[in-house]
């Protein structure tokens, strides 16, 4: 399951997705830190299946913050993220993309 939350902005929607088991963790790799405890509220929307999470990606998506293998793969399968854009932070896949159009 995936936590998915859609935020509205003046430029369009911002989608935040995080694999369920990662929420509440702090992932570090050298100087890079993804704090999924402090920023849990940004990601913690609905707990949904991968299929449902994929259906949240509409035409008005401006940017996305994705943490975890399953969350990233949803965007990869839709051709919105390439493998070269994916970072590995502490063994966890992470993508932050802006301006998806």
Biopython code that builds the backbone (N, CA, C, O; Angstrom):
import numpy as np
from Bio.PDB.StructureBuilder import StructureBuilder

atoms = [
    (1, "UNK", "N", (0.836, -1.171, 0.000)),
    (1, "UNK", "CA", (0.000, 0.000, 0.000)),
    (1, "UNK", "C", (0.893, 1.251, 0.000)),
    (1, "UNK", "O", (2.062, 1.213, 0.383)),
    (2, "UNK", "N", (0.295, 2.344, -0.441)),
    (2, "UNK", "CA", (1.020, 3.597, -0.618)),
    (2, "UNK", "C", (0.219, 4.729, 0.007)),
    (2, "UNK", "O", (-1.001, 4.801, -0.142)),
    (3, "UNK", "N", (0.928, 5.617, 0.714)),
    (3, "UNK", "CA", (0.290, 6.854, 1.152)),
    (3, "UNK", "C", (0.372, 7.832, -0.011)),
    (3, "UNK", "O", (1.447, 8.053, -0.569)),
    (4, "UNK", "N", (-0.747, 8.408, -0.372)),
    (4, "UNK", "CA", (-0.790, 9.354, -1.484)),
    (4, "UNK", "C", (-1.600, 10.575, -1.074)),
    (4, "UNK", "O", (-2.676, 10.466, -0.485)),
    (5, "UNK", "N", (-1.056, 11.731, -1.400)),
    (5, "UNK", "CA", (-1.737, 12.980, -1.073)),
    (5, "UNK", "C", (-1.539, 13.950, -2.229)),
    (5, "UNK", "O", (-0.434, 14.101, -2.750)),
    (6, "UNK", "N", (-2.624, 14.601, -2.618)),
    (6, "UNK", "CA", (-2.571, 15.590, -3.689)),
    (6, "UNK", "C", (-2.728, 16.966, -3.058)),
    (6, "UNK", "O", (-3.704, 17.244, -2.362)),
    (7, "UNK", "N", (-1.739, 17.822, -3.321)),
    (7, "UNK", "CA", (-1.752, 19.201, -2.839)),
    (7, "UNK", "C", (-2.059, 20.116, -4.020)),
    (7, "UNK", "O", (-1.585, 19.880, -5.131)),
    (8, "UNK", "N", (-2.837, 21.139, -3.785)),
    (8, "UNK", "CA", (-3.129, 22.113, -4.842)),
    (8, "UNK", "C", (-2.175, 23.286, -4.727)),
    (8, "UNK", "O", (-1.850, 23.738, -3.629)),
    (9, "UNK", "N", (-1.730, 23.774, -5.883)),
    (9, "UNK", "CA", (-0.893, 24.966, -5.924)),
    (9, "UNK", "C", (-1.358, 25.830, -7.091)),
    (9, "UNK", "O", (-2.171, 25.386, -7.902)),
    (10, "UNK", "N", (-0.866, 27.029, -7.182)),
    (10, "UNK", "CA", (-1.266, 27.914, -8.283)),
    (10, "UNK", "C", (-0.809, 27.385, -9.636)),
    (10, "UNK", "O", (-1.374, 27.756, -10.665)),
    (11, "UNK", "N", (0.203, 26.525, -9.651)),
    (11, "UNK", "CA", (0.723, 25.964, -10.901)),
    (11, "UNK", "C", (0.091, 24.634, -11.282)),
    (11, "UNK", "O", (0.283, 24.156, -12.400)),
    (12, "UNK", "N", (-0.655, 24.035, -10.372)),
    (12, "UNK", "CA", (-1.257, 22.727, -10.610)),
    (12, "UNK", "C", (-1.121, 21.871, -9.378)),
    (12, "UNK", "O", (-0.800, 22.367, -8.298)),
    (13, "UNK", "N", (-1.364, 20.584, -9.536)),
    (13, "UNK", "CA", (-1.325, 19.662, -8.404)),
    (13, "UNK", "C", (0.094, 19.169, -8.126)),
    (13, "UNK", "O", (0.907, 18.985, -9.032)),
    (14, "UNK", "N", (0.352, 18.965, -6.843)),
    (14, "UNK", "CA", (1.600, 18.369, -6.391)),
    (14, "UNK", "C", (1.219, 17.031, -5.768)),
    (14, "UNK", "O", (0.433, 16.981, -4.822)),
    (15, "UNK", "N", (1.774, 15.960, -6.299)),
    (15, "UNK", "CA", (1.471, 14.629, -5.774)),
    (15, "UNK", "C", (2.616, 14.176, -4.879)),
    (15, "UNK", "O", (3.785, 14.236, -5.261)),
    (16, "UNK", "N", (2.262, 13.727, -3.689)),
    (16, "UNK", "CA", (3.227, 13.161, -2.753)),
    (16, "UNK", "C", (2.847, 11.703, -2.540)),
    (16, "UNK", "O", (1.710, 11.398, -2.179)),
    (17, "UNK", "N", (3.801, 10.805, -2.764)),
    (17, "UNK", "CA", (3.566, 9.379, -2.559)),
    (17, "UNK", "C", (4.723, 8.779, -1.779)),
    (17, "UNK", "O", (5.890, 9.101, -2.003)),
    (18, "UNK", "N", (4.362, 7.898, -0.860)),
    (18, "UNK", "CA", (5.361, 7.257, -0.020)),
    (18, "UNK", "C", (4.917, 5.828, 0.258)),
    (18, "UNK", "O", (3.776, 5.604, 0.661)),
    (19, "UNK", "N", (5.794, 4.870, 0.051)),
    (19, "UNK", "CA", (5.480, 3.487, 0.394)),
    (19, "UNK", "C", (5.146, 3.419, 1.888)),
    (19, "UNK", "O", (5.836, 4.007, 2.720)),
    (20, "UNK", "N", (4.088, 2.698, 2.203)),
    (20, "UNK", "CA", (3.525, 2.675, 3.554)),
    (20, "UNK", "C", (4.555, 2.436, 4.653)),
    (20, "UNK", "O", (4.547, 3.125, 5.673)),
    (21, "UNK", "N", (5.429, 1.477, 4.451)),
    (21, "UNK", "CA", (6.362, 1.089, 5.514)),
    (21, "UNK", "C", (7.450, 2.129, 5.777)),
    (21, "UNK", "O", (8.173, 2.023, 6.767)),
    (22, "UNK", "N", (7.577, 3.128, 4.908)),
    (22, "UNK", "CA", (8.621, 4.139, 5.065)),
    (22, "UNK", "C", (8.174, 5.345, 5.881)),
    (22, "UNK", "O", (9.008, 6.046, 6.454)),
    (23, "UNK", "N", (6.872, 5.595, 5.940)),
    (23, "UNK", "CA", (6.379, 6.766, 6.659)),
    (23, "UNK", "C", (6.784, 6.692, 8.135)),
    (23, "UNK", "O", (6.610, 5.663, 8.787)),
    (24, "UNK", "N", (7.315, 7.780, 8.637)),
    (24, "UNK", "CA", (7.776, 7.826, 10.024)),
    (24, "UNK", "C", (9.264, 7.575, 10.175)),
    (24, "UNK", "O", (9.816, 7.755, 11.260)),
    (25, "UNK", "N", (9.915, 7.163, 9.104)),
    (25, "UNK", "CA", (11.358, 6.891, 9.154)),
    (25, "UNK", "C", (12.160, 8.118, 8.749)),
    (25, "UNK", "O", (11.640, 9.031, 8.109)),
    (26, "UNK", "N", (13.413, 8.127, 9.125)),
    (26, "UNK", "CA", (14.369, 9.126, 8.654)),
    (26, "UNK", "C", (15.419, 8.363, 7.867)),
    (26, "UNK", "O", (16.126, 7.518, 8.416)),
    (27, "UNK", "N", (15.518, 8.662, 6.587)),
    (27, "UNK", "CA", (16.425, 7.947, 5.693)),
    (27, "UNK", "C", (17.608, 8.866, 5.400)),
    (27, "UNK", "O", (17.429, 10.007, 4.974)),
    (28, "UNK", "N", (18.804, 8.364, 5.631)),
    (28, "UNK", "CA", (19.995, 9.183, 5.411)),
    (28, "UNK", "C", (20.996, 8.443, 4.549)),
    (28, "UNK", "O", (21.045, 7.213, 4.505)),
    (29, "UNK", "N", (21.790, 9.245, 3.870)),
    (29, "UNK", "CA", (22.885, 8.733, 3.049)),
    (29, "UNK", "C", (23.897, 9.864, 2.929)),
    (29, "UNK", "O", (23.756, 10.749, 2.085)),
    (30, "UNK", "N", (24.897, 9.828, 3.763)),
    (30, "UNK", "CA", (25.854, 10.932, 3.776)),
    (30, "UNK", "C", (25.170, 12.209, 4.259)),
    (30, "UNK", "O", (24.601, 12.244, 5.350)),
    (31, "UNK", "N", (25.231, 13.247, 3.444)),
    (31, "UNK", "CA", (24.620, 14.529, 3.815)),
    (31, "UNK", "C", (23.151, 14.629, 3.411)),
    (31, "UNK", "O", (22.489, 15.618, 3.726)),
    (32, "UNK", "N", (22.642, 13.624, 2.722)),
    (32, "UNK", "CA", (21.249, 13.650, 2.266)),
    (32, "UNK", "C", (20.356, 13.004, 3.319)),
    (32, "UNK", "O", (20.649, 11.924, 3.831)),
    (33, "UNK", "N", (19.260, 13.692, 3.627)),
    (33, "UNK", "CA", (18.309, 13.159, 4.597)),
    (33, "UNK", "C", (16.894, 13.340, 4.057)),
    (33, "UNK", "O", (16.526, 14.424, 3.605)),
    (34, "UNK", "N", (16.114, 12.277, 4.110)),
    (34, "UNK", "CA", (14.681, 12.339, 3.802)),
    (34, "UNK", "C", (13.976, 12.042, 5.117)),
    (34, "UNK", "O", (13.981, 10.911, 5.604)),
    (35, "UNK", "N", (13.369, 13.083, 5.683)),
    (35, "UNK", "CA", (12.753, 12.945, 6.992)),
    (35, "UNK", "C", (11.257, 12.693, 6.822)),
    (35, "UNK", "O", (10.463, 13.624, 6.686)),
    (36, "UNK", "N", (10.897, 11.425, 6.832)),
    (36, "UNK", "CA", (9.504, 11.024, 6.655)),
    (36, "UNK", "C", (8.770, 10.932, 7.983)),
    (36, "UNK", "O", (7.636, 10.457, 8.052)),
    (37, "UNK", "N", (9.436, 11.394, 9.041)),
    (37, "UNK", "CA", (8.784, 11.544, 10.339)),
    (37, "UNK", "C", (8.324, 12.995, 10.477)),
    (37, "UNK", "O", (7.140, 13.262, 10.681)),
    (38, "UNK", "N", (9.256, 13.914, 10.367)),
    (38, "UNK", "CA", (8.938, 15.338, 10.487)),
    (38, "UNK", "C", (7.946, 15.793, 9.420)),
    (38, "UNK", "O", (7.065, 16.607, 9.696)),
    (39, "UNK", "N", (8.087, 15.267, 8.200)),
    (39, "UNK", "CA", (7.236, 15.685, 7.081)),
    (39, "UNK", "C", (6.180, 14.646, 6.713)),
    (39, "UNK", "O", (5.709, 14.610, 5.576)),
    (40, "UNK", "N", (5.813, 13.809, 7.665)),
    (40, "UNK", "CA", (4.811, 12.764, 7.419)),
    (40, "UNK", "C", (3.506, 13.352, 6.902)),
    (40, "UNK", "O", (2.862, 12.750, 6.043)),
    (41, "UNK", "N", (3.106, 14.506, 7.400)),
    (41, "UNK", "CA", (1.852, 15.131, 6.987)),
    (41, "UNK", "C", (1.814, 15.497, 5.518)),
    (41, "UNK", "O", (0.738, 15.562, 4.923)),
    (42, "UNK", "N", (2.972, 15.738, 4.923)),
    (42, "UNK", "CA", (3.033, 16.053, 3.495)),
    (42, "UNK", "C", (2.653, 14.836, 2.653)),
    (42, "UNK", "O", (2.029, 14.981, 1.602)),
    (43, "UNK", "N", (3.024, 13.650, 3.105)),
    (43, "UNK", "CA", (2.780, 12.414, 2.365)),
    (43, "UNK", "C", (1.528, 11.677, 2.821)),
    (43, "UNK", "O", (0.900, 10.975, 2.027)),
    (44, "UNK", "N", (1.161, 11.825, 4.079)),
    (44, "UNK", "CA", (0.103, 10.997, 4.654)),
    (44, "UNK", "C", (-1.283, 11.532, 4.284)),
    (44, "UNK", "O", (-1.902, 12.306, 5.015)),
    (45, "UNK", "N", (-1.723, 11.090, 3.141)),
    (45, "UNK", "CA", (-3.087, 11.356, 2.712)),
    (45, "UNK", "C", (-3.857, 10.063, 2.883)),
    (45, "UNK", "O", (-4.030, 9.573, 3.999)),
    (46, "UNK", "N", (-4.312, 9.520, 1.786)),
    (46, "UNK", "CA", (-5.031, 8.251, 1.806)),
    (46, "UNK", "C", (-4.055, 7.095, 1.648)),
    (46, "UNK", "O", (-3.060, 7.204, 0.931)),
    (47, "UNK", "N", (-4.341, 6.000, 2.315)),
    (47, "UNK", "CA", (-3.575, 4.774, 2.135)),
    (47, "UNK", "C", (-4.277, 3.982, 1.045)),
    (47, "UNK", "O", (-5.391, 3.496, 1.241)),
    (48, "UNK", "N", (-3.621, 3.854, -0.106)),
    (48, "UNK", "CA", (-4.277, 3.291, -1.281)),
    (48, "UNK", "C", (-3.423, 2.202, -1.928)),
    (48, "UNK", "O", (-2.230, 2.074, -1.651)),
    (49, "UNK", "N", (-4.066, 1.422, -2.796)),
    (49, "UNK", "CA", (-3.349, 0.411, -3.579)),
    (49, "UNK", "C", (-2.512, 1.117, -4.642)),
    (49, "UNK", "O", (-2.702, 2.305, -4.906)),
    (50, "UNK", "N", (-1.594, 0.384, -5.242)),
    (50, "UNK", "CA", (-0.776, 0.948, -6.316)),
    (50, "UNK", "C", (-1.652, 1.378, -7.491)),
    (50, "UNK", "O", (-1.405, 2.416, -8.105)),
    (51, "UNK", "N", (-2.663, 0.590, -7.799)),
    (51, "UNK", "CA", (-3.571, 0.919, -8.900)),
    (51, "UNK", "C", (-4.290, 2.237, -8.634)),
    (51, "UNK", "O", (-4.376, 3.094, -9.513)),
    (52, "UNK", "N", (-4.803, 2.392, -7.426)),
    (52, "UNK", "CA", (-5.509, 3.626, -7.063)),
    (52, "UNK", "C", (-4.546, 4.815, -7.070)),
    (52, "UNK", "O", (-4.908, 5.901, -7.524)),
    (53, "UNK", "N", (-3.336, 4.620, -6.576)),
    (53, "UNK", "CA", (-2.346, 5.694, -6.568)),
    (53, "UNK", "C", (-2.053, 6.152, -7.997)),
    (53, "UNK", "O", (-1.925, 7.349, -8.254)),
    (54, "UNK", "N", (-1.947, 5.208, -8.916)),
    (54, "UNK", "CA", (-1.701, 5.551, -10.319)),
    (54, "UNK", "C", (-2.828, 6.346, -10.933)),
    (54, "UNK", "O", (-2.602, 7.167, -11.822)),
    (55, "UNK", "N", (-4.046, 6.109, -10.464)),
    (55, "UNK", "CA", (-5.196, 6.830, -11.025)),
    (55, "UNK", "C", (-5.254, 8.278, -10.552)),
    (55, "UNK", "O", (-6.009, 9.075, -11.109)),
    (56, "UNK", "N", (-4.473, 8.632, -9.539)),
    (56, "UNK", "CA", (-4.439, 10.013, -9.051)),
    (56, "UNK", "C", (-3.643, 10.942, -9.962)),
    (56, "UNK", "O", (-3.728, 12.165, -9.850)),
    (57, "UNK", "N", (-2.873, 10.347, -10.857)),
    (57, "UNK", "CA", (-2.020, 11.145, -11.742)),
    (57, "UNK", "C", (-2.864, 11.642, -12.903)),
    (57, "UNK", "O", (-3.165, 10.899, -13.837)),
    (58, "UNK", "N", (-3.238, 12.911, -12.828)),
    (58, "UNK", "CA", (-4.084, 13.504, -13.861)),
    (58, "UNK", "C", (-3.321, 14.505, -14.711)),
    (58, "UNK", "O", (-2.101, 14.629, -14.611)),
    (59, "UNK", "N", (-4.053, 15.205, -15.535)),
    (59, "UNK", "CA", (-3.448, 16.172, -16.454)),
    (59, "UNK", "C", (-2.980, 17.447, -15.766)),
    (59, "UNK", "O", (-2.204, 18.208, -16.343)),
    (60, "UNK", "N", (-3.434, 17.690, -14.557)),
    (60, "UNK", "CA", (-3.099, 18.930, -13.865)),
    (60, "UNK", "C", (-1.931, 18.764, -12.891)),
    (60, "UNK", "O", (-1.720, 19.617, -12.029)),
    (61, "UNK", "N", (-1.166, 17.665, -13.023)),
    (61, "UNK", "CA", (-0.040, 17.432, -12.122)),
    (61, "UNK", "C", (1.133, 18.302, -12.539)),
    (61, "UNK", "O", (1.603, 18.241, -13.675)),
    (62, "UNK", "N", (1.592, 19.109, -11.602)),
    (62, "UNK", "CA", (2.715, 20.014, -11.843)),
    (62, "UNK", "C", (4.028, 19.408, -11.353)),
    (62, "UNK", "O", (5.058, 19.514, -12.019)),
    (63, "UNK", "N", (3.979, 18.772, -10.184)),
    (63, "UNK", "CA", (5.195, 18.166, -9.649)),
    (63, "UNK", "C", (4.856, 16.969, -8.779)),
    (63, "UNK", "O", (3.698, 16.736, -8.432)),
    (64, "UNK", "N", (5.895, 16.213, -8.433)),
    (64, "UNK", "CA", (5.694, 15.014, -7.628)),
    (64, "UNK", "C", (6.894, 14.782, -6.725)),
    (64, "UNK", "O", (8.035, 15.065, -7.087)),
    (65, "UNK", "N", (6.608, 14.264, -5.550)),
    (65, "UNK", "CA", (7.621, 13.830, -4.597)),
    (65, "UNK", "C", (7.303, 12.373, -4.296)),
    (65, "UNK", "O", (6.241, 12.060, -3.760)),
    (66, "UNK", "N", (8.221, 11.490, -4.640)),
    (66, "UNK", "CA", (7.972, 10.053, -4.554)),
    (66, "UNK", "C", (9.057, 9.386, -3.724)),
    (66, "UNK", "O", (10.245, 9.584, -3.977)),
    (67, "UNK", "N", (8.657, 8.602, -2.738)),
    (67, "UNK", "CA", (9.623, 7.907, -1.900)),
    (67, "UNK", "C", (9.230, 6.440, -1.816)),
    (67, "UNK", "O", (8.123, 6.103, -1.398)),
    (68, "UNK", "N", (10.146, 5.578, -2.217)),
    (68, "UNK", "CA", (9.924, 4.142, -2.126)),
    (68, "UNK", "C", (9.787, 3.493, -3.491)),
    (68, "UNK", "O", (9.357, 4.116, -4.462)),
    (69, "UNK", "N", (10.161, 2.239, -3.536)),
    (69, "UNK", "CA", (10.182, 1.468, -4.790)),
    (69, "UNK", "C", (8.824, 1.469, -5.492)),
    (69, "UNK", "O", (8.749, 1.761, -6.686)),
    (70, "UNK", "N", (7.765, 1.150, -4.775)),
    (70, "UNK", "CA", (6.446, 1.047, -5.408)),
    (70, "UNK", "C", (5.947, 2.410, -5.890)),
    (70, "UNK", "O", (5.375, 2.517, -6.975)),
    (71, "UNK", "N", (6.161, 3.436, -5.092)),
    (71, "UNK", "CA", (5.716, 4.781, -5.478)),
    (71, "UNK", "C", (6.429, 5.253, -6.742)),
    (71, "UNK", "O", (5.795, 5.796, -7.647)),
    (72, "UNK", "N", (7.727, 5.052, -6.806)),
    (72, "UNK", "CA", (8.508, 5.469, -7.968)),
    (72, "UNK", "C", (8.102, 4.668, -9.204)),
    (72, "UNK", "O", (7.989, 5.229, -10.293)),
    (73, "UNK", "N", (7.881, 3.364, -9.046)),
    (73, "UNK", "CA", (7.535, 2.517, -10.192)),
    (73, "UNK", "C", (6.218, 2.921, -10.849)),
    (73, "UNK", "O", (6.047, 2.724, -12.052)),
    (74, "UNK", "N", (5.293, 3.477, -10.086)),
    (74, "UNK", "CA", (4.029, 3.943, -10.670)),
    (74, "UNK", "C", (4.310, 4.996, -11.734)),
    (74, "UNK", "O", (3.738, 4.945, -12.823)),
    (75, "UNK", "N", (5.173, 5.934, -11.434)),
    (75, "UNK", "CA", (5.509, 6.993, -12.380)),
    (75, "UNK", "C", (6.387, 6.470, -13.516)),
    (75, "UNK", "O", (6.273, 6.935, -14.650)),
    (76, "UNK", "N", (7.260, 5.507, -13.221)),
    (76, "UNK", "CA", (8.089, 4.908, -14.266)),
    (76, "UNK", "C", (7.212, 4.194, -15.299)),
    (76, "UNK", "O", (7.428, 4.347, -16.501)),
    (77, "UNK", "N", (6.233, 3.421, -14.843)),
    (77, "UNK", "CA", (5.359, 2.677, -15.751)),
    (77, "UNK", "C", (4.537, 3.601, -16.634)),
    (77, "UNK", "O", (4.187, 3.232, -17.755)),
    (78, "UNK", "N", (4.225, 4.796, -16.147)),
    (78, "UNK", "CA", (3.466, 5.761, -16.935)),
    (78, "UNK", "C", (4.371, 6.604, -17.842)),
    (78, "UNK", "O", (3.889, 7.458, -18.586)),
    (79, "UNK", "N", (5.674, 6.360, -17.774)),
    (79, "UNK", "CA", (6.618, 7.094, -18.609)),
    (79, "UNK", "C", (6.875, 8.521, -18.137)),
    (79, "UNK", "O", (7.344, 9.354, -18.912)),
    (80, "UNK", "N", (6.574, 8.805, -16.883)),
    (80, "UNK", "CA", (6.756, 10.150, -16.345)),
    (80, "UNK", "C", (8.096, 10.333, -15.638)),
    (80, "UNK", "O", (8.513, 11.456, -15.356)),
    (81, "UNK", "N", (8.765, 9.210, -15.356)),
    (81, "UNK", "CA", (10.064, 9.223, -14.693)),
    (81, "UNK", "C", (10.950, 8.203, -15.385)),
    (81, "UNK", "O", (10.529, 7.081, -15.668)),
    (82, "UNK", "N", (12.176, 8.607, -15.653)),
    (82, "UNK", "CA", (13.133, 7.650, -16.218)),
    (82, "UNK", "C", (14.083, 7.196, -15.111)),
    (82, "UNK", "O", (14.232, 7.859, -14.085)),
    (83, "UNK", "N", (14.705, 6.078, -15.340)),
    (83, "UNK", "CA", (15.610, 5.515, -14.344)),
    (83, "UNK", "C", (16.729, 6.489, -13.981)),
    (83, "UNK", "O", (17.211, 6.484, -12.848)),
    (84, "UNK", "N", (17.146, 7.324, -14.932)),
    (84, "UNK", "CA", (18.225, 8.279, -14.673)),
    (84, "UNK", "C", (17.808, 9.380, -13.693)),
    (84, "UNK", "O", (18.671, 10.047, -13.123)),
    (85, "UNK", "N", (16.524, 9.577, -13.492)),
    (85, "UNK", "CA", (16.033, 10.598, -12.565)),
    (85, "UNK", "C", (15.887, 10.072, -11.140)),
    (85, "UNK", "O", (15.694, 10.850, -10.205)),
    (86, "UNK", "N", (15.977, 8.780, -10.977)),
    (86, "UNK", "CA", (15.754, 8.148, -9.671)),
    (86, "UNK", "C", (17.043, 8.166, -8.863)),
    (86, "UNK", "O", (18.099, 7.749, -9.338)),
    (87, "UNK", "N", (16.938, 8.655, -7.640)),
    (87, "UNK", "CA", (18.073, 8.625, -6.721)),
    (87, "UNK", "C", (17.864, 7.479, -5.746)),
    (87, "UNK", "O", (16.734, 7.065, -5.486)),
    (88, "UNK", "N", (18.943, 6.986, -5.222)),
    (88, "UNK", "CA", (18.893, 5.961, -4.197)),
    (88, "UNK", "C", (19.482, 6.573, -2.935)),
    (88, "UNK", "O", (20.680, 6.847, -2.868)),
    (89, "UNK", "N", (18.640, 6.784, -1.946)),
    (89, "UNK", "CA", (19.069, 7.393, -0.691)),
    (89, "UNK", "C", (18.931, 6.343, 0.406)),
    (89, "UNK", "O", (17.821, 5.935, 0.747)),
    (90, "UNK", "N", (20.039, 5.919, 0.942)),
    (90, "UNK", "CA", (20.009, 4.920, 2.006)),
    (90, "UNK", "C", (19.307, 3.643, 1.602)),
    (90, "UNK", "O", (18.674, 2.993, 2.435)),
    (91, "UNK", "N", (19.409, 3.269, 0.321)),
    (91, "UNK", "CA", (18.776, 2.054, -0.175)),
    (91, "UNK", "C", (17.313, 2.226, -0.553)),
    (91, "UNK", "O", (16.636, 1.245, -0.859)),
    (92, "UNK", "N", (16.812, 3.466, -0.536)),
    (92, "UNK", "CA", (15.413, 3.746, -0.840)),
    (92, "UNK", "C", (15.337, 4.623, -2.095)),
    (92, "UNK", "O", (16.042, 5.627, -2.206)),
    (93, "UNK", "N", (14.474, 4.230, -3.035)),
    (93, "UNK", "CA", (14.287, 5.020, -4.255)),
    (93, "UNK", "C", (13.576, 6.329, -3.911)),
    (93, "UNK", "O", (12.660, 6.358, -3.089)),
    (94, "UNK", "N", (14.017, 7.406, -4.556)),
    (94, "UNK", "CA", (13.469, 8.733, -4.297)),
    (94, "UNK", "C", (13.511, 9.551, -5.583)),
    (94, "UNK", "O", (14.514, 9.556, -6.298)),
    (95, "UNK", "N", (12.408, 10.241, -5.866)),
    (95, "UNK", "CA", (12.354, 11.130, -7.027)),
    (95, "UNK", "C", (11.599, 12.395, -6.631)),
    (95, "UNK", "O", (10.557, 12.347, -5.978)),
    (96, "UNK", "N", (12.150, 13.503, -7.038)),
    (96, "UNK", "CA", (11.463, 14.787, -6.894)),
    (96, "UNK", "C", (11.487, 15.436, -8.270)),
    (96, "UNK", "O", (12.553, 15.761, -8.794)),
    (97, "UNK", "N", (10.302, 15.622, -8.851)),
    (97, "UNK", "CA", (10.232, 16.190, -10.197)),
    (97, "UNK", "C", (9.325, 17.414, -10.199)),
    (97, "UNK", "O", (8.350, 17.502, -9.452)),
    (98, "UNK", "N", (9.683, 18.340, -11.057)),
    (98, "UNK", "CA", (8.943, 19.578, -11.184)),
    (98, "UNK", "C", (8.511, 19.766, -12.620)),
    (98, "UNK", "O", (9.203, 19.344, -13.546)),
    (99, "UNK", "N", (7.370, 20.399, -12.805)),
    (99, "UNK", "CA", (6.880, 20.753, -14.118)),
    (99, "UNK", "C", (6.788, 19.539, -15.044)),
    (99, "UNK", "O", (7.602, 19.368, -15.952)),
    (100, "UNK", "N", (5.796, 18.716, -14.798)),
    (100, "UNK", "CA", (5.631, 17.468, -15.528)),
    (100, "UNK", "C", (5.108, 17.615, -16.949)),
    (100, "UNK", "O", (5.080, 16.627, -17.683)),
    (101, "UNK", "N", (4.698, 18.790, -17.362)),
    (101, "UNK", "CA", (4.111, 18.888, -18.705)),
    (101, "UNK", "C", (5.116, 18.871, -19.811)),
    (101, "UNK", "O", (4.746, 18.947, -20.982)),
]
sb = StructureBuilder()
sb.init_structure("model")
sb.init_model(0)
sb.init_chain("A")
sb.init_seg("    ")
for serial, (resi, resn, name, xyz) in enumerate(atoms, 1):
    if name == "N":
        sb.init_residue(resn, " ", resi, " ")
    sb.init_atom(name, np.array(xyz, "f"), 0.0, 1.0, " ", f" {name:<3s}", serial, name[0])
structure = sb.get_structure()
